[in-house]
Amino acid sequence: MTGSRTYPVTIVRELDVGALAVLSDEEADSGEDDGLQGNQQYRDMRGITWSQVEEALGREAALFQRFAASADLDQEAELYEEEREEAFLPEEDLWGLDIGVIGATLSLSALGATTVSSCNAGGFGGRHVARFPYVVFFLPREIAGEVMAIAVAADVGLDTTEGGLARLCARTDFDLHRFGETALKRHLAREAPEKSA
């Protein structure tokens, strides 16, 4: 059953903030043409809004239900890929992201991070090389504390990789979705006092 899978990863929450790499606007801008950090399928998601995060989380939750009801994950994954090929706008195919990393990837983007690569480790069918779900990203130092607080609240891993990138990692298929939900709740809670003032 989808979601019952537990991955072989030790959850660590240690950030070397001083070692975090800085991404220039020029590097980020050229990423879609030239690739970024070795990812030739990089999509620039800077500028994602919280309303886009909220909508994507709802669509990802619906995909969880769809895949949980499927008798054959690989067949369902193939069908889903065919559907995504019909997409015209990035948001129509959820920016080409794997099910299970969508919420985390978009919420990191809304927070101001620049996501580089991600994988769901095959929890929703198809061929995936990762051993556990993850998202790798450039993390601006000024938001590192908030991202760590969300990681703690969502019970996901957060560490610094070689080269100064940050990485979220998960034990189950739903952990990174929970990170996205937690990030959105914290954002909405911060917004609420501003709207009532």
DAZI-V926566 format. One record per run of one state. SS is the DSSP state (hx for helix, st for strand, lp for the rest). FROM is the first residue (numbers start at 0). LEN is the number of residues. If there is no record, write none. Layout:
ss/from/len
SS/FROM/LEN
SS/FROM/LEN
This chain:
ss/from/len
lp/0/5
st/5/1
lp/6/6
st/12/2
lp/14/2
hx/16/3
lp/19/5
hx/24/10
lp/34/1
st/35/1
lp/36/2
st/38/1
lp/39/10
hx/49/19
lp/68/4
hx/72/12
lp/84/5
hx/89/7
lp/96/5
hx/101/10
lp/111/2
st/113/6
lp/119/14
st/133/5
lp/138/2
hx/140/14
lp/154/2
st/156/4
lp/160/5
st/165/4
lp/169/2
st/171/1
lp/172/2
hx/174/22
lp/196/1
